[in-house]
Amino acid sequence: MIEEAYRLAKGVGEFSNLMRCCNNLPAIVSDYASDYARAVAVLREGLELAQRAGAKSHMGWLTGSLGDDRFRLGELEESEGLQREAIDLAVEVGDEPLRGMRLTGLAGAVLFRGRLDEAEEILRESIPVLNENPEPQSQIFIPMLEGYLALARREDGEAADRLEAMVEQLRSFNVETVPEAFTDLVRALLRVGRAEEAEAFRDLSEHGRSPAARANATLIEGLLAEDPTESRRLLAEGTEALDGLGLRIDAARAMVDLGHAMARTGEDPRPVFERARDILVECDARAFLFEVEDAIAALG
């Protein structure tokens, strides 16, 4: 239906309608089809049109959305630049909801690049803006970013609590929006010995429909599987699926899970760990390099 709306908007040529479609279509195909290449192509096309028209409000929304998709594809440096540009546009046109959302986008990119204190400052700046302009799709990013900050600081108990708060919001909103949060919640719970609690977060196995959600569902089943061989099989399947979708950072972090499972079955996981490290370095996702380094160190 959104593809048809997009086709009709282009045919009619009504600018405001077309701009809405250029933002909404990418969001839908990202969330439900995990088709990030399609999303990026439409966003770039819409952004070019908005720039030609000098429509700065639309430029801000499209630029920020493009930054989100570039983030998911592991282009962290580009994502950070796009989010900063979107914030400048939001300030120029006085769009506070846009500024709040883009501050969280910027905080995420800065966080994953390893600048944790800066990311926390940006997050704190976003919170009053988000609270003054409450929207379900925006509110989830407060506990999410708090959770990922805790993960990057190796505070797994705190991370689990914050990510659980986020997951509760996703359950009432849309589990497809950030399916990887379920995986990171399970990881954090397992690290702090709360395996029984982790069993309660298999939501994606039942409700996940997008390829990204199904890949994360497979990872979670692999993390929770008691049989080492079955765990290794599921983690390999989930990792391959994420890699195929172009979700490089998610795939690299899943490779760490896979490597641990390989070690339990007597295989040498070093090549898998080394590939994970290479990907994280290429993406500049330095906040989570410690996961690889710890895994390699544990091998002796």
C-alpha positions as a Markdown table, in Angstrom:
| # | Residue | x | y | z |
|---|---|---|---|---|
| 1 | Met | 0.0 | 0.0 | 0.0 |
| 2 | Ile | 2.8 | 2.4 | 0.8 |
| 3 | Glu | 4.5 | 1.6 | -2.5 |
| 4 | Glu | 1.2 | 2.4 | -4.2 |
| 5 | Ala | 0.9 | 5.7 | -2.3 |
| 6 | Tyr | 4.5 | 6.6 | -3.3 |
| 7 | Arg | 3.7 | 5.8 | -7.0 |
| 8 | Leu | 0.5 | 7.9 | -6.8 |
| 9 | Ala | 2.3 | 10.8 | -5.1 |
| 10 | Lys | 4.9 | 10.9 | -7.7 |
| 11 | Gly | 2.3 | 10.8 | -10.4 |
| 12 | Val | 0.2 | 13.6 | -9.0 |
| 13 | Gly | 3.3 | 15.7 | -8.1 |
| 14 | Glu | 1.8 | 17.1 | -4.9 |
| 15 | Phe | 5.0 | 18.1 | -3.0 |
| 16 | Ser | 3.9 | 17.7 | 0.6 |
| 17 | Asn | 2.3 | 14.3 | -0.1 |
| 18 | Leu | 5.4 | 13.1 | -1.9 |
| 19 | Met | 7.7 | 14.2 | 1.0 |
| 20 | Arg | 5.6 | 12.3 | 3.4 |
| 21 | Cys | 5.8 | 9.2 | 1.3 |
| 22 | Cys | 9.6 | 9.6 | 0.9 |
| 23 | Asn | 9.9 | 9.5 | 4.6 |
| 24 | Asn | 7.2 | 6.9 | 5.5 |
| 25 | Leu | 8.0 | 4.3 | 2.8 |
| 26 | Pro | 11.7 | 3.9 | 3.9 |
| 27 | Ala | 10.5 | 3.5 | 7.5 |
| 28 | Ile | 8.1 | 0.8 | 6.6 |
| 29 | Val | 10.4 | -1.1 | 4.3 |
| 30 | Ser | 13.2 | -0.9 | 6.9 |
| 31 | Asp | 11.0 | -2.1 | 9.7 |
| 32 | Tyr | 9.0 | -4.8 | 8.0 |
| 33 | Ala | 11.0 | -5.9 | 5.0 |
| 34 | Ser | 14.6 | -5.1 | 6.3 |
| 35 | Asp | 15.2 | -3.7 | 2.8 |
| 36 | Tyr | 17.7 | -1.0 | 3.8 |
| 37 | Ala | 19.0 | -0.5 | 0.2 |
| 38 | Arg | 15.5 | 0.4 | -0.9 |
| 39 | Ala | 15.0 | 2.7 | 2.0 |
| 40 | Val | 18.3 | 4.6 | 1.4 |
| 41 | Ala | 17.5 | 5.0 | -2.3 |
| 42 | Val | 14.1 | 6.5 | -1.6 |
| 43 | Leu | 15.4 | 8.8 | 1.1 |
| 44 | Arg | 18.2 | 10.1 | -1.1 |
| 45 | Glu | 15.7 | 10.7 | -3.9 |
| 46 | Gly | 13.4 | 12.6 | -1.6 |
| 47 | Leu | 16.2 | 14.6 | 0.0 |
| 48 | Glu | 17.4 | 15.7 | -3.5 |
| 49 | Leu | 13.8 | 17.0 | -4.2 |
| 50 | Ala | 13.6 | 18.7 | -0.9 |
| 51 | Gln | 16.9 | 20.4 | -1.4 |
| 52 | Arg | 15.9 | 21.6 | -4.8 |
| 53 | Ala | 12.7 | 23.1 | -3.3 |
| 54 | Gly | 14.5 | 24.6 | -0.4 |
| 55 | Ala | 12.1 | 22.8 | 2.0 |
| 56 | Lys | 14.2 | 22.7 | 5.1 |
| 57 | Ser | 11.7 | 21.0 | 7.3 |
| 58 | His | 11.4 | 18.1 | 5.0 |
| 59 | Met | 15.2 | 18.1 | 4.5 |
| 60 | Gly | 15.6 | 17.7 | 8.2 |
| 61 | Trp | 13.3 | 14.8 | 8.5 |
| 62 | Leu | 14.7 | 13.0 | 5.5 |
| 63 | Thr | 18.3 | 13.7 | 6.5 |
| 64 | Gly | 17.7 | 12.3 | 10.0 |
| 65 | Ser | 16.0 | 9.2 | 8.6 |
| 66 | Leu | 18.9 | 8.6 | 6.2 |
| 67 | Gly | 21.2 | 8.9 | 9.1 |
| 68 | Asp | 19.3 | 6.2 | 10.9 |
| 69 | Asp | 19.5 | 3.8 | 8.0 |
| 70 | Arg | 23.2 | 4.5 | 7.5 |
| 71 | Phe | 23.7 | 3.7 | 11.2 |
| 72 | Arg | 22.0 | 0.3 | 10.8 |
| 73 | Leu | 24.2 | -0.5 | 7.8 |
| 74 | Gly | 27.4 | 0.3 | 9.9 |
| 75 | Glu | 28.2 | 3.6 | 8.3 |
| 76 | Leu | 28.7 | 5.3 | 11.6 |
| 77 | Glu | 30.8 | 8.3 | 10.5 |
| 78 | Glu | 28.3 | 9.2 | 7.8 |
| 79 | Ser | 25.4 | 8.7 | 10.2 |
| 80 | Glu | 26.9 | 11.0 | 12.7 |
| 81 | Gly | 27.3 | 13.7 | 10.1 |
| 82 | Leu | 23.8 | 13.3 | 8.8 |
| 83 | Gln | 22.3 | 13.5 | 12.3 |
| 84 | Arg | 24.3 | 16.7 | 13.1 |
| 85 | Glu | 23.0 | 18.2 | 9.8 |
| 86 | Ala | 19.4 | 17.2 | 10.7 |
| 87 | Ile | 19.7 | 18.9 | 14.1 |
| 88 | Asp | 21.0 | 22.1 | 12.5 |
| 89 | Leu | 18.0 | 22.1 | 10.2 |
| 90 | Ala | 15.6 | 21.3 | 13.1 |
| 91 | Val | 16.9 | 24.3 | 15.0 |
| 92 | Glu | 16.7 | 26.6 | 12.0 |
| 93 | Val | 13.0 | 25.8 | 11.3 |
| 94 | Gly | 12.1 | 25.5 | 15.0 |
| 95 | Asp | 11.0 | 21.8 | 14.9 |
| 96 | Glu | 11.5 | 20.5 | 18.4 |
| 97 | Pro | 10.1 | 17.0 | 17.9 |
| 98 | Leu | 12.6 | 16.6 | 15.0 |
| 99 | Arg | 15.4 | 18.0 | 17.2 |
| 100 | Gly | 14.6 | 15.5 | 20.0 |
| 101 | Met | 14.6 | 12.5 | 17.7 |
| 102 | Arg | 17.8 | 13.6 | 15.9 |
| 103 | Leu | 19.6 | 14.1 | 19.2 |
| 104 | Thr | 18.9 | 10.5 | 20.1 |
| 105 | Gly | 20.1 | 9.5 | 16.6 |
| 106 | Leu | 23.3 | 11.4 | 17.1 |
| 107 | Ala | 23.8 | 10.0 | 20.6 |
| 108 | Gly | 23.5 | 6.5 | 19.2 |
| 109 | Ala | 26.2 | 7.1 | 16.5 |
| 110 | Val | 28.6 | 8.8 | 18.9 |
| 111 | Leu | 28.0 | 6.0 | 21.5 |
| 112 | Phe | 28.8 | 3.2 | 19.0 |
| 113 | Arg | 31.9 | 5.0 | 17.9 |
| 114 | Gly | 33.1 | 4.8 | 21.5 |
| 115 | Arg | 32.7 | 8.4 | 22.8 |
| 116 | Leu | 30.5 | 7.3 | 25.7 |
| 117 | Asp | 30.6 | 10.5 | 27.8 |
| 118 | Glu | 29.8 | 12.6 | 24.8 |
| 119 | Ala | 26.9 | 10.3 | 23.9 |
| 120 | Glu | 25.5 | 10.5 | 27.4 |
| 121 | Glu | 25.6 | 14.3 | 27.3 |
| 122 | Ile | 23.7 | 14.3 | 24.0 |
| 123 | Leu | 21.2 | 11.8 | 25.4 |
| 124 | Arg | 20.6 | 14.0 | 28.5 |
| 125 | Glu | 20.0 | 17.0 | 26.2 |
| 126 | Ser | 17.4 | 15.0 | 24.2 |
| 127 | Ile | 15.3 | 13.8 | 27.2 |
| 128 | Pro | 13.5 | 17.1 | 28.1 |
| 129 | Val | 12.8 | 17.7 | 24.4 |
| 130 | Leu | 11.4 | 14.2 | 24.0 |
| 131 | Asn | 9.3 | 14.5 | 27.2 |
| 132 | Glu | 7.8 | 17.8 | 26.0 |
| 133 | Asn | 6.9 | 16.3 | 22.7 |
| 134 | Pro | 5.9 | 12.7 | 23.6 |
| 135 | Glu | 5.6 | 10.2 | 20.9 |
| 136 | Pro | 5.8 | 6.3 | 21.3 |
| 137 | Gln | 8.4 | 5.9 | 18.6 |
| 138 | Ser | 10.6 | 8.5 | 20.3 |
| 139 | Gln | 10.2 | 7.5 | 24.0 |
| 140 | Ile | 11.8 | 4.1 | 23.4 |
| 141 | Phe | 15.1 | 5.6 | 22.6 |
| 142 | Ile | 15.7 | 6.9 | 26.2 |
| 143 | Pro | 15.9 | 3.5 | 27.9 |
| 144 | Met | 17.5 | 2.0 | 24.7 |
| 145 | Leu | 20.4 | 4.4 | 24.8 |
| 146 | Glu | 20.8 | 4.1 | 28.6 |
| 147 | Gly | 20.9 | 0.4 | 28.1 |
| 148 | Tyr | 23.6 | 0.5 | 25.3 |
| 149 | Leu | 25.7 | 3.0 | 27.4 |
| 150 | Ala | 25.6 | 0.5 | 30.2 |
| 151 | Leu | 26.5 | -2.4 | 27.8 |
| 152 | Ala | 29.5 | -0.4 | 26.5 |
| 153 | Arg | 30.6 | 0.3 | 30.1 |
| 154 | Arg | 30.3 | -3.4 | 30.9 |
| 155 | Glu | 27.5 | -2.7 | 33.4 |
| 156 | Asp | 25.4 | -5.7 | 32.3 |
| 157 | Gly | 22.9 | -5.7 | 35.2 |
| 158 | Glu | 22.1 | -2.0 | 34.6 |
| 159 | Ala | 21.9 | -2.7 | 30.9 |
| 160 | Ala | 19.5 | -5.5 | 31.4 |
| 161 | Asp | 17.2 | -3.4 | 33.5 |
| 162 | Arg | 17.2 | -0.5 | 31.0 |
| 163 | Leu | 16.8 | -2.7 | 28.0 |
| 164 | Glu | 13.9 | -4.6 | 29.7 |
| 165 | Ala | 12.2 | -1.2 | 30.2 |
| 166 | Met | 12.6 | -0.6 | 26.5 |
| 167 | Val | 11.4 | -4.0 | 25.5 |
| 168 | Glu | 8.2 | -3.4 | 27.5 |
| 169 | Gln | 7.6 | -0.3 | 25.4 |
| 170 | Leu | 8.3 | -2.2 | 22.2 |
| 171 | Arg | 5.8 | -4.9 | 23.1 |
| 172 | Ser | 3.0 | -2.3 | 23.2 |
| 173 | Phe | 4.3 | -0.5 | 20.2 |
| 174 | Asn | 6.2 | -2.5 | 17.6 |
| 175 | Val | 8.8 | -5.2 | 18.2 |
| 176 | Glu | 10.0 | -4.8 | 14.6 |
| 177 | Thr | 11.4 | -1.3 | 15.3 |
| 178 | Val | 14.6 | -2.4 | 17.2 |
| 179 | Pro | 14.6 | -6.2 | 17.2 |
| 180 | Glu | 18.3 | -6.3 | 18.2 |
| 181 | Ala | 17.3 | -4.9 | 21.6 |
| 182 | Phe | 15.8 | -8.3 | 22.5 |
| 183 | Thr | 19.0 | -10.0 | 21.6 |
| 184 | Asp | 21.1 | -7.6 | 23.7 |
| 185 | Leu | 18.7 | -7.9 | 26.6 |
| 186 | Val | 19.1 | -11.7 | 26.5 |
| 187 | Arg | 22.9 | -11.4 | 26.2 |
| 188 | Ala | 23.1 | -9.0 | 29.2 |
| 189 | Leu | 20.8 | -11.3 | 31.4 |
| 190 | Leu | 23.0 | -14.3 | 30.6 |
| 191 | Arg | 26.2 | -12.5 | 31.4 |
| 192 | Val | 24.9 | -11.7 | 34.9 |
| 193 | Gly | 23.5 | -15.2 | 35.6 |
| 194 | Arg | 19.8 | -14.4 | 35.1 |
| 195 | Ala | 19.2 | -17.1 | 32.5 |
| 196 | Glu | 15.7 | -17.9 | 33.8 |
| 197 | Glu | 14.6 | -14.3 | 33.3 |
| 198 | Ala | 16.1 | -14.4 | 29.7 |
| 199 | Glu | 13.7 | -17.2 | 28.8 |
| 200 | Ala | 10.8 | -14.6 | 29.0 |
| 201 | Phe | 12.1 | -12.7 | 26.0 |
| 202 | Arg | 11.6 | -15.0 | 23.1 |
| 203 | Asp | 9.0 | -12.6 | 21.7 |
| 204 | Leu | 10.5 | -12.4 | 18.2 |
| 205 | Ser | 10.2 | -16.2 | 17.7 |
| 206 | Glu | 6.4 | -15.7 | 17.8 |
| 207 | His | 5.9 | -12.1 | 16.7 |
| 208 | Gly | 8.9 | -11.2 | 14.6 |
| 209 | Arg | 8.1 | -11.0 | 10.9 |
| 210 | Ser | 10.8 | -8.9 | 9.2 |
| 211 | Pro | 14.0 | -10.7 | 8.1 |
| 212 | Ala | 16.0 | -8.7 | 10.8 |
| 213 | Ala | 13.5 | -9.7 | 13.5 |
| 214 | Arg | 13.6 | -13.4 | 12.4 |
| 215 | Ala | 17.4 | -13.3 | 12.4 |
| 216 | Asn | 17.4 | -11.9 | 15.9 |
| 217 | Ala | 14.8 | -14.5 | 17.0 |
| 218 | Thr | 17.2 | -17.2 | 15.7 |
| 219 | Leu | 20.1 | -15.7 | 17.6 |
| 220 | Ile | 18.1 | -15.6 | 20.8 |
| 221 | Glu | 17.1 | -19.3 | 20.4 |
| 222 | Gly | 20.7 | -20.1 | 19.9 |
| 223 | Leu | 21.8 | -18.2 | 23.0 |
| 224 | Leu | 19.2 | -20.0 | 25.1 |
| 225 | Ala | 19.7 | -23.5 | 23.6 |
| 226 | Glu | 21.1 | -26.0 | 26.1 |
| 227 | Asp | 22.6 | -28.3 | 23.5 |
| 228 | Pro | 26.0 | -26.9 | 22.3 |
| 229 | Thr | 25.6 | -28.3 | 18.8 |
| 230 | Glu | 22.1 | -26.8 | 18.4 |
| 231 | Ser | 23.3 | -23.5 | 19.8 |
| 232 | Arg | 26.1 | -23.4 | 17.4 |
| 233 | Arg | 23.8 | -24.2 | 14.4 |
| 234 | Leu | 21.3 | -21.5 | 15.4 |
| 235 | Leu | 23.9 | -18.8 | 16.0 |
| 236 | Ala | 25.5 | -19.5 | 12.7 |
| 237 | Glu | 22.2 | -19.2 | 10.9 |
| 238 | Gly | 21.3 | -16.0 | 12.7 |
| 239 | Thr | 24.7 | -14.5 | 12.0 |
| 240 | Glu | 24.6 | -15.4 | 8.3 |
| 241 | Ala | 21.1 | -13.8 | 8.0 |
| 242 | Leu | 22.2 | -10.5 | 9.6 |
| 243 | Asp | 25.3 | -10.5 | 7.4 |
| 244 | Gly | 23.2 | -11.0 | 4.3 |
| 245 | Leu | 21.0 | -8.1 | 5.2 |
| 246 | Gly | 24.0 | -5.8 | 5.4 |
| 247 | Leu | 23.7 | -5.3 | 9.2 |
| 248 | Arg | 27.4 | -5.4 | 9.7 |
| 249 | Ile | 27.7 | -4.3 | 13.3 |
| 250 | Asp | 24.9 | -6.7 | 14.4 |
| 251 | Ala | 26.5 | -9.5 | 12.4 |
| 252 | Ala | 29.9 | -8.8 | 13.9 |
| 253 | Arg | 28.6 | -8.9 | 17.4 |
| 254 | Ala | 26.7 | -12.1 | 16.6 |
| 255 | Met | 29.9 | -13.6 | 15.4 |
| 256 | Val | 31.2 | -13.3 | 19.0 |
| 257 | Asp | 28.3 | -15.4 | 20.2 |
| 258 | Leu | 29.0 | -17.9 | 17.4 |
| 259 | Gly | 32.6 | -18.1 | 18.3 |
| 260 | His | 31.8 | -18.9 | 21.9 |
| 261 | Ala | 29.5 | -21.6 | 20.7 |
| 262 | Met | 32.2 | -23.0 | 18.4 |
| 263 | Ala | 34.6 | -23.1 | 21.3 |
| 264 | Arg | 32.1 | -25.2 | 23.3 |
| 265 | Thr | 31.9 | -27.7 | 20.5 |
| 266 | Gly | 35.7 | -28.0 | 20.2 |
| 267 | Glu | 36.2 | -25.8 | 17.1 |
| 268 | Asp | 38.7 | -23.1 | 16.7 |
| 269 | Pro | 36.8 | -19.7 | 16.7 |
| 270 | Arg | 39.8 | -17.5 | 16.1 |
| 271 | Pro | 39.0 | -16.8 | 12.4 |
| 272 | Val | 35.4 | -15.8 | 13.3 |
| 273 | Phe | 36.6 | -13.5 | 16.1 |
| 274 | Glu | 39.1 | -11.9 | 13.8 |
| 275 | Arg | 36.5 | -11.3 | 11.2 |
| 276 | Ala | 34.2 | -9.7 | 13.8 |
| 277 | Arg | 37.0 | -7.4 | 14.9 |
| 278 | Asp | 37.8 | -6.4 | 11.4 |
| 279 | Ile | 34.2 | -5.5 | 10.7 |
| 280 | Leu | 33.8 | -3.5 | 13.9 |
| 281 | Val | 37.0 | -1.5 | 13.1 |
| 282 | Glu | 35.8 | -0.9 | 9.6 |
| 283 | Cys | 32.5 | 0.5 | 10.9 |
| 284 | Asp | 34.3 | 2.4 | 13.7 |
| 285 | Ala | 32.1 | 0.6 | 16.2 |
| 286 | Arg | 34.7 | 0.9 | 18.9 |
| 287 | Ala | 32.3 | 0.7 | 21.8 |
| 288 | Phe | 31.9 | -3.0 | 21.3 |
| 289 | Leu | 35.4 | -4.0 | 20.3 |
| 290 | Phe | 35.9 | -5.2 | 23.9 |
| 291 | Glu | 33.5 | -8.1 | 23.2 |
| 292 | Val | 35.9 | -9.5 | 20.6 |
| 293 | Glu | 39.0 | -8.7 | 22.6 |
| 294 | Asp | 37.6 | -10.5 | 25.7 |
| 295 | Ala | 36.6 | -13.5 | 23.7 |
| 296 | Ile | 40.0 | -13.8 | 22.1 |
| 297 | Ala | 41.7 | -13.3 | 25.5 |
| 298 | Ala | 39.6 | -16.1 | 27.0 |
| 299 | Leu | 41.0 | -18.6 | 24.5 |
| 300 | Gly | 44.5 | -18.1 | 26.1 |
